[in-house]
Amino acid sequence: MTHLLPEYIEAETGTAPQHCVIWLHGLGADGRDFADLPGMLNLPAQMSIRFLFPHAPMRPITLNGGMTMRGWYDVTGLEASRKEDLEGLQASSDLVTALIHQEVARGIPANQILLGGFSQGGALSLYLGLRYPNRLAGIVALSAYLPAASRICVECSEVNQNTRVFMGHGLHDPMVSLQSGDASRKLLEKLGYPITWRTYPMEHSICEPEMRDLAEFFVGCLLGSADPNHS
């Protein structure tokens, strides 16, 4: 089945990119929110990477009184027992999957594509990345959690069982609680995934130490030099 591509911003750090990073923004933002990520990471000059920053579809968000904004799926509340928008998650997964397929067609194999994002974008990265049928280079979830956690055991893809996952979280996050992120981390570790877990003294945001840790993770995933258990 053919799926439409989402609109996106593209940036390359060099000619003839050999790697790709697909980065998903948070609720209410758009691809421009992290368009300066390549510069923030300060990656080695020899790494030629194509960064794609797709825009989520416009949709009403229950948590925000039904206001229409960009979101990868609907959010009905902040409590752990909230109903999850599985239909929205799958629809957005299909959009991002189409983007991955495009990059493979452009000459970058799936195992050189890293999928990541912030907040809702990080949650979708976990949802899709752990289910994707071909090996990915890595998965990143900043200030995020694993949606549809109860289904991952039966829906996960064996080929990504050993794919490295980076999870970073603010110790004082009021939007996506540290407890929810940590619970997701513990579940994935229990299932055998190689998780790099880092916490930072911040709220629902990013910080320079996190960017340094993320850059190290990127190099390890794309050039194969980092130990996922390194502290």
Residue pairs with C-beta under 8 A, 6 or more apart in sequence:
2 98
3 94
3 95
3 97
3 98
4 95
4 98
5 95
5 98
5 99
5 102
6 54
6 55
6 56
6 57
6 95
6 96
6 98
6 99
7 31
7 54
7 55
8 31
8 52
8 53
8 54
8 55
8 99
9 31
9 32
9 35
9 52
9 53
9 54
9 55
10 50
10 51
10 52
10 53
11 35
11 38
11 50
11 51
11 53
12 48
12 49
12 50
12 51
13 38
13 43
13 47
13 48
13 49
13 51
14 45
14 47
14 48
14 49
15 48
16 48
17 48
17 49
17 50
17 108
18 48
18 49
18 108
18 112
19 47
19 48
19 49
19 50
19 108
19 112
19 113
19 114
19 137
19 222
20 49
20 50
20 51
20 52
20 103
20 108
20 112
20 113
20 114
21 37
21 49
21 50
21 51
21 52
21 113
21 114
21 115
21 116
21 218
22 52
22 54
22 96
22 99
22 100
22 103
22 113
22 114
22 115
22 116
23 31
23 34
23 37
23 51
23 52
23 53
23 116
23 117
23 121
24 54
24 56
24 72
24 96
24 115
24 116
24 117
24 118
24 120
24 121
24 122
24 124
24 125
25 31
25 33
25 34
25 53
25 55
25 56
25 70
25 117
25 118
25 120
25 121
26 33
26 117
26 118
26 119
26 120
26 121
26 122
26 143
27 61
27 69
27 70
27 71
27 72
27 75
27 119
27 120
28 61
28 64
28 69
28 70
28 71
29 70
30 55
30 56
30 70
31 53
31 54
31 55
32 53
33 53
33 118
34 53
34 118
35 53
37 51
37 53
38 49
38 51
40 211
41 211
41 214
41 215
41 218
42 215
43 49
43 215
43 218
43 219
44 219
47 218
47 219
47 222
47 223
49 222
50 103
50 108
52 99
52 103
54 95
54 96
54 99
55 70
56 70
56 71
56 72
56 92
56 120
56 121
57 70
57 71
57 72
57 91
57 92
57 95
58 68
58 69
58 70
59 68
59 69
59 70
59 71
59 73
59 74
59 88
60 66
60 67
60 68
60 74
61 67
61 68
61 69
61 71
61 74
61 75
62 74
62 75
62 76
62 77
63 75
63 76
63 77
63 78
71 88
71 120
72 88
72 89
72 92
72 120
72 121
72 123
72 124
73 84
73 85
73 88
73 89
73 91
73 92
73 120
73 124
73 147
74 85
74 88
75 82
75 85
75 120
76 82
76 83
76 84
76 85
78 175
78 177
80 180
84 147
84 148
86 148
89 124
89 127
89 147
89 148
92 124
93 124
93 127
93 128
93 131
96 115
96 124
96 128
97 128
97 132
100 110
100 113
100 115
100 132
103 113
104 110
104 113
110 132
110 134
110 135
110 136
111 134
111 135
111 136
111 137
112 137
112 222
113 136
113 137
114 136
114 137
114 138
114 139
114 140
114 218
114 221
114 222
115 125
115 128
115 129
115 132
115 136
115 138
115 139
115 140
116 122
116 125
116 138
116 139
116 140
116 141
116 142
116 166
117 123
117 124
117 125
117 140
117 141
117 142
117 144
118 142
118 143
118 144
118 206
119 142
119 143
119 144
119 175
119 176
119 204
120 144
121 144
122 140
122 141
122 142
122 143
122 144
122 167
123 141
123 144
123 145
123 146
123 147
124 147
125 139
125 140
125 141
125 144
126 139
126 141
126 144
126 145
126 146
126 147
126 165
126 184
127 146
127 147
127 148
129 136
129 139
129 160
129 163
129 165
130 139
130 146
130 152
130 156
130 157
130 160
130 188
130 193
131 155
131 156
131 157
131 160
132 157
132 160
133 157
133 159
134 159
135 159
135 160
135 163
136 160
136 163
137 163
137 221
137 222
138 163
138 164
138 165
138 166
138 217
138 218
138 220
138 221
138 222
139 160
139 163
139 164
139 165
139 166
140 165
140 166
140 167
140 214
140 217
141 165
141 166
141 167
141 168
141 181
141 184
142 167
142 168
142 169
142 206
142 210
142 214
143 168
143 169
143 170
143 173
143 175
143 176
143 181
143 204
143 205
143 206
144 167
144 169
144 176
144 181
144 184
145 176
145 180
145 181
145 183
145 184
146 152
146 184
146 187
146 188
148 155
149 183
149 184
149 187
152 187
152 191
153 191
156 191
161 192
161 193
162 193
162 194
163 193
163 194
164 194
164 196
164 217
164 220
164 221
164 226
164 228
165 188
165 193
165 194
165 195
165 196
166 195
166 196
166 198
166 213
166 214
166 217
167 181
167 184
167 185
167 195
167 196
167 197
167 198
168 197
168 198
168 199
168 200
168 206
168 210
168 213
168 214
169 176
169 178
169 181
169 182
169 197
169 198
169 199
169 200
170 178
170 199
170 200
170 201
170 202
170 203
170 204
170 205
171 178
171 199
171 200
171 201
171 202
172 178
172 201
172 202
172 203
173 181
173 202
173 203
173 204
174 203
174 204
175 203
175 204
176 204
178 199
182 197
185 195
185 197
188 195
189 195
194 228
194 229
195 228
196 213
196 217
196 228
196 229
196 230
198 210
198 213
200 207
200 209
200 210
202 210
216 226
216 230
217 226
219 225
219 226
220 226
220 227
220 228
